[in-house]
Amino acid sequence: MKAQLFASASAVALFALPVSAMAQVTEDEAPAASSAQSNRGDNDIIVTATRRTARLQDVPLSVSAFGQEELDDLGIVGYEGIAQNTPGIVVNRPTQNFNNFTSRGINTNGYSAGLQSAVAIYVDELPISANGNSTILDPNLYDVERVEFLRGPQGTLFGSNSLAGAMRIITRSPNLSKFEGSASVDLGVVGSGSLRQRYNAMVNLPIMTDEMGLRVSGYYRNEDGWVDNIGTGIKDSNSLEAFGGRAILLMRPSDRMKVKLLVSYENSKPADSALTNPTLGKFVRNSDRPDLFQGKLTNYNITVNYEFDFAELVSSTTLSDYDASFYVDLAGTFAQAFPFALDAYGYDDLFVQETRLVSRHSGPIEWVAGFFYYDKRRTVDFAYRSSLEFIAQRNIIGMENEYYQRFNSYTDQREIAGFGEVTAHLSDNFWVTGGLRYGKTDVQTFTRGGGYNYVVAALPQFGYLAVGATPGWNNVVMRRDPIPYAEGLKVSDDRLSWKASVSWKPVPELTAYATVSTGFRTPVVNARAGLVSTINPSDIVIPDGAKSDSVTNYEVGLKGRWLGGNLTANLAGYYIDWKNIQVQANRVSDSIQFATNIGAAESYGLEFEVMARPLSGLSLVLNGSFNEAKVTKLSAIEAAISGAELGTRLASPHFQGSGTLRYDFPIGNGKTAFGSVNVSHAGSFPNQFPNVPGNPNAVSPTYDHTEAWTNVNLFAGAKLGALNLTAYVENLFDDTSITYVHPEAFLDGRYARLRPRTIGVRADYRF
């Protein structure tokens, strides 16, 4: 297989690559490399995917990079746009603030229950993706240096939970030498008349020239929805209000030292979910109250860089608070027989420390060595409710409010690791790289005492109602049972991740590489381990949890750069062996989620990126991926508990890609105009394993496929010195295909669609 992929790569080496960005290096991430810095004009692409500055052509892994200008040109403001324009990437997005990336087919469904995401997401040094299935904020992408997407496991430099890749959002540091600022206003109309407003601004102040500077940015978004909720009676219910800002103070107390202080805040408040029920209408949902997936992220970071003669020391310390609401209607659990919902609120307190040394010398050996510590406490208030109207109507006695059950739990997760990577340049045209990371993780969940539970008395009635055995539920006396303190099972794991690669330049314009890399995810503890179903005691007993899964990635690639950067190409072929897969399963009788492990899977494919400038002002960017991912090892017991089958396809499309054609032309006095078209496409894929967990002979009623979709965006505008004006049409042909299918029956609406056609204008001003 690897030989075939390499042959394919060689055959199409004259095609070309990508990318999306001519990204520059940030001051705090450029250890040794002022000579490596470049700009958009000379068409060189600089990334720090290996924790040191390097040309993209010299990095032996698949990386796509987007600078701020590329983000603006493509209208990218969040995860959706990144995924649509990055080969091999799909973002599973049920609704705002609920995001889970699939890279190279490594995903069993788009939800992941209590599992960690297979793709690590970093804002600077802060990992924000370690949130399992809970609300994950979609950060604002304004005034960033660049976004890098690294495909394949990144376990050596980015640790656990970068099983299939890592995305890095790198903010822009202050400019110490000049005053500058920018502002952006974006107004659009979504669908038949929903107004979308987006405002951004930035100001950069050199407090002491070349010694101290402050950069402050802020944003506000107010976007009407396009989904009607017939349960609440609210039209366009999924509106969004979001706001936040970032302040960065950069100080240079000496020529060798830099200190960066960062404070950021983001508050995202969608008013309802965007998930729909196709039986009710294309953009229609039904819940008794709005489903809320809202989040507030506050981030404090201090990064210190000190240059020794032989290496640069980088120390990054981050404190982060993340508060998130998770209010969701669960009435589908019992076929909408009566009100049943979860009002949960979570609090994450996170501390991250990374310290690394990066070599500065220009000799044949380059190296990175570091230490990483991660400590998170997640506290969640759980409140399962009915409604006061239902309780009064059925004359239910003994409940003090509408909540059947309330309790609080917290989970402590820690990781400590050491890592290093060495590159040896055996000649100007041949080099080898090796990396290791050894880390230990532990996870434990606790339930605080003092909660209460009416569900013990209520669940038998729930069961009767769900199957229609009784027409009503009247004069029920509820018993209040206290919830005691409980200490969950503590799970620990230690793992070694490694990477080895060889790179060769047969000619200056072309680099070939071969890489083997590994990654893993942290173990998962099931909060309700050992719980027997009250409705059906013969159903599955919730297991303790899921131990770590792991991948080994075999990759070969070609990277070419010709005609002074006017023609570039990347091509990568890969084969991934995924063992001991962490999966989500659902108990049939009461829909309780739990995590477990099953055998193995494989994923293999081909990725390409092409960028060409055949004529002055004309540019063409193409990228895409072909992927095959399926279960290859599965015992009968694993099939029964997970719903998988041998040969089951994983949740990823066979083909995904995009293309952008753009033409810039002068209109006099140094001003230019442009027009461009951007087309992205993803094929259909299954939303989960096909069978009912615990009943492998029955096809799951929630098993379905997304639809193949094509999104066409048009842009036209003018660059008038400091002012840029853009008119756009997003989703030109108003494709309303289903892009996501939720795998669980407790939701009435389980389907997400492309946003309707949006027509708008944007003005960007920089000074």
Sequence and secondary structure as in RCSB ss.txt:
>XXXX:A:sequence
MKAQLFASASAVALFALPVSAMAQVTEDEAPAASSAQSNRGDNDIIVTATRRTARLQDVPLSVSAFGQEELDDLG
IVGYEGIAQNTPGIVVNRPTQNFNNFTSRGINTNGYSAGLQSAVAIYVDELPISANGNSTILDPNLYDVERVEFL
RGPQGTLFGSNSLAGAMRIITRSPNLSKFEGSASVDLGVVGSGSLRQRYNAMVNLPIMTDEMGLRVSGYYRNEDG
WVDNIGTGIKDSNSLEAFGGRAILLMRPSDRMKVKLLVSYENSKPADSALTNPTLGKFVRNSDRPDLFQGKLTNY
NITVNYEFDFAELVSSTTLSDYDASFYVDLAGTFAQAFPFALDAYGYDDLFVQETRLVSRHSGPIEWVAGFFYYD
KRRTVDFAYRSSLEFIAQRNIIGMENEYYQRFNSYTDQREIAGFGEVTAHLSDNFWVTGGLRYGKTDVQTFTRGG
GYNYVVAALPQFGYLAVGATPGWNNVVMRRDPIPYAEGLKVSDDRLSWKASVSWKPVPELTAYATVSTGFRTPVV
NARAGLVSTINPSDIVIPDGAKSDSVTNYEVGLKGRWLGGNLTANLAGYYIDWKNIQVQANRVSDSIQFATNIGA
AESYGLEFEVMARPLSGLSLVLNGSFNEAKVTKLSAIEAAISGAELGTRLASPHFQGSGTLRYDFPIGNGKTAFG
SVNVSHAGSFPNQFPNVPGNPNAVSPTYDHTEAWTNVNLFAGAKLGALNLTAYVENLFDDTSITYVHPEAFLDGR
YARLRPRTIGVRADYRF
>XXXX:A:secstr
 HHHHHHHHHHTTTS    S      GGG SS GGG   GGGT  EE TTSS EEGGG SSEEEEEEHHHHHHTT
  SHHHHHHTSTTEEEEEEETTEEEEEETT  S SS TTS  SEEEEETTEE  TTTTS       SSEEEEEEE
ES  HHHH TT SSEEEEEEE    SS  EEEEEEEEEEETTTEEEEEEEEEEEEEEETTTEEEEEEEEEEEE  
  EETTTTBTT   EEEEEEEEEEEEEEETTEEEEEEEEEEEEEESS   B TTT TTEE  SS  EEEEEEEEE
EEEEEEE SSEEEEEEEEEEEEEEEEEEE GGGGTTSS  EEEEEEEEEEEEEEEEEEE   SSEEEEEEEEEEE
EEEEEEEEEE  HHHHHHTT BS SSSEEEEEEEEEEEEEEEEEEEEEEEEETTEEEEEEEEEEEEEEEEEEEEE
EEE HHHHHHHHHHHHHT  S   S B   EEE  EE   EEEEEEEEEEEEEEEEETTEEEEEEEEEEE   EE
 TTTT   SS TTS    SEE   EEEEEEEEEEEEEGGGTEEEEEEEEEEEEEEEEEEEE TTT  EEEEEEEE
EEEEEEEEEEEEEEETTEEEEEEEEEEEEEEEE  HHHHHHH   TT B SS SEEEEEEEEEEEEEETTEEEEE
EEEEEEE   BSS SEETTEEEEE TT  B   EEEEEEEEEEEETTEEEEEEEESTT    EEEE   TT S  
EEE    EEEEEEEEE 
